[in-house]
Amino acid sequence: MGAKEKNKEINKSFDFILFIIVLLLLALGITMVLSASSPSSLSQYGNSYHFVERQLIAAIIGIILMLIISKIDYKKYAKWANLLYIFSTILLLLVLVPGLSKPANGANRWIKIPIFGSLQPSEIAKLGLIIFCANYLTVNKKNLKSLWKGFFALIILLLIPLSIILIIQSHLSATLIIVLVMSVMMIVAGCRILYFATFGTAGATVAAVGMYIMAKVFGKGSFRLERLVSFMDPWKDVQGSGWQIVNSLYAIGSGGLFGVGLRKQQTKIFLHIRTT
């Protein structure tokens, strides 16, 4: 197949419906950013649209890159899969570089980027690890039923970047998302569900117990445990672990299931008045 035929095939495979759905979700997200950030944006920068303008610029850049990348044959990514794995791991470690890292709220998850301000390396690493995992599953598709190549080998490789995200960056949510995505990919590719039900469950249990011990004994990551149990008494720490639950109750109490409308939220208005 020549280059022209390949380009025609790629153009034909463009999913227009999926593209429209992405645009709709993006528009909804930007609207929610405007609604949620306008009081604090006005208070901090004197401009209600400061945060949404930055989000809109990032969205436009993202759409352009998406359209460009959609023209690239995905099979070409396989050549770079191993390098992407190494790059993702190194990128995650950049949060330890003095002058480049940007700690916030006791976590090292961001690095400084000119113009954009900051970037979470874990977001880039997610894509790199997905490509690496997809290539590994494709190359070893005949051995996916085996315990070693079909389960442990890939798990061990993924433990390296996941450990960096969880321990160094203290980013539990990103760790859980990557684990979930990789698990689904492995199962769909043909790995035995039995391995996940046995070894996977055992590993998750050990990890949960380890995190509990680290939180209780060493005090590392104790805020996660507090958030998990805060629903039992969110009013105990309104400004800390119970903040999200308490404000969720306020939101439901004032607006019900459908809310009071965009930019009419009483809680944000009160917070804006209190901080000015």
Secondary structure, 3 states (H helix, E strand, C coil): CCHHHHHHHHHHCCCHHHHHHHHHHHHHHHHHHHHHHHHHHHHHHCCCCHHHHHHHHHHHHHHHHHHHHCCCCHHHHHHHHHHHHHHHHHHHHHHHCCCCECCECCECCCEEECCCEEECHHHHHHHHHHHHHHHHHHHCHHHCCCCHHHHHHHHHHHHHHHHHHHHHCCCHHHHHHHHHHHHHHHHHHCCCHHHHHHHHHHHHHHHHHHHHHHHHHHCCCHHHHHHHHHHHCHHHHCCCCCHHHHHHHHHHHHHCCCCCCCCCCHHHHHHHHHHC
